[in-house]
Amino acid sequence: METLKISSKAFEEGGNIPPRYTCDGDDVSPLLRIQGIPEKAKTLVLIMDDPDIPDSVKQSRGIDVFDHWVKWDIPVTGDTMIFEEGQEPSGVSGKNSSGELSYHGPCPPDREHRYFFKIYALDSELGLKEGASQKEVERAMQGHIIASGGLMGRYNRQKVVK
């Protein structure tokens, strides 16, 4: 499987995500640059999730990770693509763990969390209906992934002391 490069001007791999892109700021998606998209790729899948949610959230919601952004059937337009800051890329939107069909920025309730932006190049469209879950998307893309990549950022809410 080939490797895609995903990067952002907003933060480096393993770096801190600026508050602008979180619930403490404007809650807009950061600019993402995807490089190395194979010629045979037809669509992209973008998933952003947080595996560091507290056990109480896992148990109360019945989830293992908190999904922040799920997009698929994003048309490939070249070997490099840019998803502009604050804009949803073309394609179909899935439901995040907040029940929304769009980007939902980091908002950790307890401590610093890691946020994984994952990109997949597929050899076909998935054809799922809007509102599908991350798990449904991951099942549908099995056998169709020809390249993948990831970018991880961290965020910890600032505590205001009075």
C-alpha angles and dihedrals in degrees: 000000000000124000124239121206115225119184141161135208087218098065142355127242106291091006132124119280108230115245090245089077095048141071087268091061136023093317091224125146117257122242108269125198118200117196135181098036107173118242091238093056113115101180143006132226120208121195128174118187145160118224094180098078116137119266089244090061091046091052098041094048099031093234136125097204134020110242112217102173133011122179130159142168087045103168115241111235100175145329090288124042133179124208103204122231113271094007130109111233117238113272138069123318125225128201116268121210089271089060093249128130095221144054115309112190129223115290108161113191099205119016143336112324133192119236119202121205105196125189127192130187112212134195092224146018117272096217093206119153121254112274098039115147128247089253092053091049092048091051092048094050095053109120092017102075112111099165138008142180142171146209123200125201132176133222136182120179115240113244114224111220116207 
